[in-house]
Amino acid sequence: MKFGPVAIADAVGCIAAHTIRADGTIVKKGATVTAELAAKLAAAGITEIVAVRLEPGDIDENAAAERLAERMVGDAIVAESPFTGRVNMFATQAGVLRVDIAAIDAFNAVDEAITVATLPALKAVVAGELVATVKIIPYAVPQTLVEQALDALGNTPPVSVAAYRPSSVAVISTLLPGLKPSVVDKTLRIMRDRLEPAEAMLAADQRVPHEAEPLAAAIAEQAAGAADIIVVFGASAITDRRDVIPQALVEAGGEVEHLGMPVDPGNLLMLGRIAGKPVIGAPGCARSPKENSFDWVLQRYLAGVPVGRRDVQKMGVGGLLMEIVSRPQPRAPGSPERGPLAGIVLAAGQSTRMGAENKLLQPLRGKPILRHAVEAQIEAGLSPVIVVTGHQRAEVEAALSDLPVQLVHNSDYVSGLASSLKAGVAALPPEVPAAVISLGDMPNVTPAVIERLVEGHRAQPEALAAVPTLFGQRGNPVLLARAIFPAVSLLSGDRGARRLLDEAGERVIDVAFEDPAIAIDVDTPEALRALRS
């Protein structure tokens, strides 16, 4: 392939390397120059163009990409038509993506002109999901390079989907005094959500004391039943092979294949087998819909992909999932996105512990404390952002005069926090599905904190609230869903939404943070001095 300047008189049949515009004539990048186009360019005063001329033995980018992609597609994969040297490959069924990593690496090592990119191997995918793409970088490649790339792939297609198989799963939950039945019920609901993409069935819900003998009997019973997979949710985490769950499996006639995983969250997962059926001792984090080691193992079993000791030991790279916030099941193709959530900043308080000063108006890092809280909501994409004023209304409003916020005055602010919360919620548009409630005296809450609360709500829209936690303790801001708004109108005094969260129980999403910003407010001169320093 030749690349470079070509006289316009010699350009017929060449490929334009760049888009050309001259006197109303447009030749797009990658287009073949015809005699008519060459004449128009010449008439416009163009004497030469940068173009590509194929040589004997060259294959144009689309033909090369199509041929290479044909060799790559395996089970449950379809390739689309080539375009600009690219062929995208999509899953035709839900399942687990299988990738021959060595073959892909060898393919990409042939030449810089020939590339393929895939999703991570053994990732759960849904029908219609883009899983791989072949891209030819220049406009053509030599036939010899294409042949080398085909040889690197071998005879077995390197990209395929192990489709989910009809499966049934038996769940055994162990119980201890103090473990609420609602926790087990919630675990089962989340488990059903995990099984739904695979169209798998929850075949049994058995609950026994957290003791080896009754658990062994339950495992043996399920092993003799129709379930394909047995999952044990323990009331206490598995910390040793001699612990209750591994010991019960052995007493039932099974074996423990592996205990522990290089995946976090989910280190304390047990792999076992009985009567030819896999047994999973679920880690505690499997009670949450967030992605963890349990998902990786369960998805593969549901697709008929074996998981053994060596497979587990290879999961460390990419196994740090601490910051992943994911949906319990894939988003349905074409489902509409909900509109933005709203924000409410409570800024009506009297700052009694600050003396004569209004803490919200005190400067911190170049701006009033209140502006930090308001700007965080704006930058997080909340809309509208409502600021509830009260004490020193005019001064507070002046501090925010240039910001796109809706000001709502609470004339009853002296009665306490509840009146401000009610005023803010009452001002929300009827179509808003939820609102993030921020305190005006928490300047260290960043947009990222708010965004993670919103992500938690979108992952579980049926929840009544989402709250940040620091070392297990709840903090601020909080996200309240519309379903809980009527209860806000019943609040009184100086209590905010804390009582509502307690009453909501399992329908509150706890979003864990390591950022102490959710626990820092400015109530005293000493606290302000500490922040400034």
Rosetta blueprint (number, residue, H / E / L):
1 M L
2 K E
3 F E
4 G E
5 P E
6 V E
7 A E
8 I H
9 A H
10 D H
11 A L
12 V L
13 G L
14 C L
15 I E
16 A E
17 A L
18 H L
19 T L
20 I E
21 R E
22 A E
23 D L
24 G L
25 T E
26 I E
27 V E
28 K L
29 K L
30 G L
31 A L
32 T E
33 V L
34 T L
35 A H
36 E H
37 L H
38 A H
39 A H
40 K H
41 L H
42 A H
43 A H
44 A L
45 G L
46 I L
47 T L
48 E E
49 I E
50 V E
51 A E
52 V E
53 R E
54 L L
55 E L
56 P L
57 G L
58 D E
59 I E
60 D E
61 E H
62 N H
63 A H
64 A H
65 A H
66 E H
67 R H
68 L H
69 A H
70 E H
71 R H
72 M H
73 V E
74 G L
75 D L
76 A L
77 I E
78 V E
79 A E
80 E L
81 S L
82 P L
83 F E
84 T L
85 G L
86 R E
87 V E
88 N E
89 M E
90 F E
91 A E
92 T L
93 Q L
94 A L
95 G E
96 V E
97 L E
98 R E
99 V E
100 D L
101 I H
102 A H
103 A H
104 I H
105 D H
106 A H
107 F H
108 N H
109 A L
110 V L
111 D L
112 E L
113 A L
114 I E
115 T E
116 V E
117 A E
118 T E
119 L L
120 P L
121 A L
122 L L
123 K L
124 A E
125 V E
126 V L
127 A L
128 G L
129 E L
130 L E
131 V E
132 A E
133 T E
134 V E
135 K E
136 I E
137 I L
138 P L
139 Y L
140 A E
141 V E
142 P E
143 Q H
144 T H
145 L H
146 V H
147 E H
148 Q H
149 A H
150 L H
151 D H
152 A H
153 L H
154 G L
155 N L
156 T L
157 P L
158 P L
159 V E
160 S E
161 V E
162 A E
163 A E
164 Y L
165 R L
166 P L
167 S L
168 S E
169 V E
170 A E
171 V E
172 I E
173 S E
174 T E
175 L E
176 L L
177 P L
178 G L
179 L L
180 K L
181 P H
182 S H
183 V H
184 V H
185 D H
186 K H
187 T H
188 L H
189 R H
190 I H
191 M H
192 R H
193 D H
194 R H
195 L H
196 E H
197 P H
198 A H
199 E L
200 A L
201 M E
202 L E
203 A E
204 A E
205 D E
206 Q E
207 R E
208 V E
209 P E
210 H L
211 E L
212 A H
213 E H
214 P H
215 L H
216 A H
217 A H
218 A H
219 I H
220 A H
221 E H
222 Q H
223 A H
224 A L
225 G L
226 A L
227 A L
228 D L
229 I E
230 I E
231 V E
232 V E
233 F E
234 G L
235 A L
236 S L
237 A L
238 I L
239 T L
240 D L
241 R L
242 R L
243 D L
244 V H
245 I H
246 P H
247 Q H
248 A H
249 L H
250 V H
251 E H
252 A L
253 G L
254 G L
255 E E
256 V E
257 E E
258 H E
259 L E
260 G L
261 M L
262 P L
263 V L
264 D E
265 P L
266 G L
267 N L
268 L L
269 L L
270 M E
271 L E
272 G E
273 R E
274 I E
275 A L
276 G L
277 K E
278 P E
279 V E
280 I E
281 G E
282 A E
283 P L
284 G H
285 C H
286 A H
287 R H
288 S L
289 P L
290 K L
291 E L
292 N L
293 S H
294 F H
295 D H
296 W H
297 V H
298 L H
299 Q H
300 R H
301 Y H
302 L H
303 A L
304 G L
305 V L
306 P L
307 V L
308 G L
309 R H
310 R H
311 D H
312 V H
313 Q H
314 K L
315 M L
316 G L
317 V L
318 G L
319 G L
320 L E
321 L L
322 M L
323 E L
324 I L
325 V L
326 S L
327 R L
328 P L
329 Q L
330 P L
331 R L
332 A L
333 P L
334 G L
335 S L
336 P L
337 E L
338 R L
339 G L
340 P L
341 L L
342 A E
343 G E
344 I E
345 V E
346 L E
347 A E
348 A L
349 G L
350 Q L
351 S L
352 T H
353 R H
354 M H
355 G L
356 A L
357 E L
358 N L
359 K H
360 L H
361 L H
362 Q L
363 P E
364 L E
365 R L
366 G L
367 K E
368 P E
369 I H
370 L H
371 R H
372 H H
373 A H
374 V H
375 E H
376 A H
377 Q H
378 I H
379 E H
380 A L
381 G L
382 L L
383 S L
384 P L
385 V E
386 I E
387 V E
388 V E
389 T E
390 G L
391 H L
392 Q L
393 R H
394 A H
395 E H
396 V H
397 E H
398 A H
399 A H
400 L L
401 S L
402 D L
403 L L
404 P L
405 V L
406 Q E
407 L E
408 V E
409 H E
410 N L
411 S L
412 D L
413 Y H
414 V H
415 S H
416 G L
417 L H
418 A H
419 S H
420 S H
421 L H
422 K H
423 A H
424 G H
425 V H
426 A H
427 A L
428 L L
429 P L
430 P L
431 E L
432 V L
433 P L
434 A E
435 A E
436 V E
437 I E
438 S E
439 L E
440 G L
441 D L
442 M L
443 P L
444 N L
445 V L
446 T L
447 P H
448 A H
449 V H
450 I H
451 E H
452 R H
453 L H
454 V H
455 E H
456 G H
457 H H
458 R H
459 A H
460 Q L
461 P L
462 E L
463 A L
464 L L
465 A E
466 A E
467 V E
468 P E
469 T E
470 L E
471 F L
472 G L
473 Q E
474 R E
475 G L
476 N L
477 P L
478 V E
479 L E
480 L E
481 A E
482 R H
483 A H
484 I H
485 F H
486 P H
487 A H
488 V H
489 S L
490 L L
491 L L
492 S L
493 G L
494 D L
495 R L
496 G L
497 A L
498 R H
499 R H
500 L H
501 L H
502 D H
503 E H
504 A H
505 G H
506 E H
507 R H
508 V E
509 I E
510 D E
511 V E
512 A E
513 F E
514 E L
515 D L
516 P H
517 A H
518 I H
519 A H
520 I L
521 D L
522 V L
523 D L
524 T L
525 P H
526 E H
527 A H
528 L H
529 R H
530 A H
531 L H
532 R H
533 S L
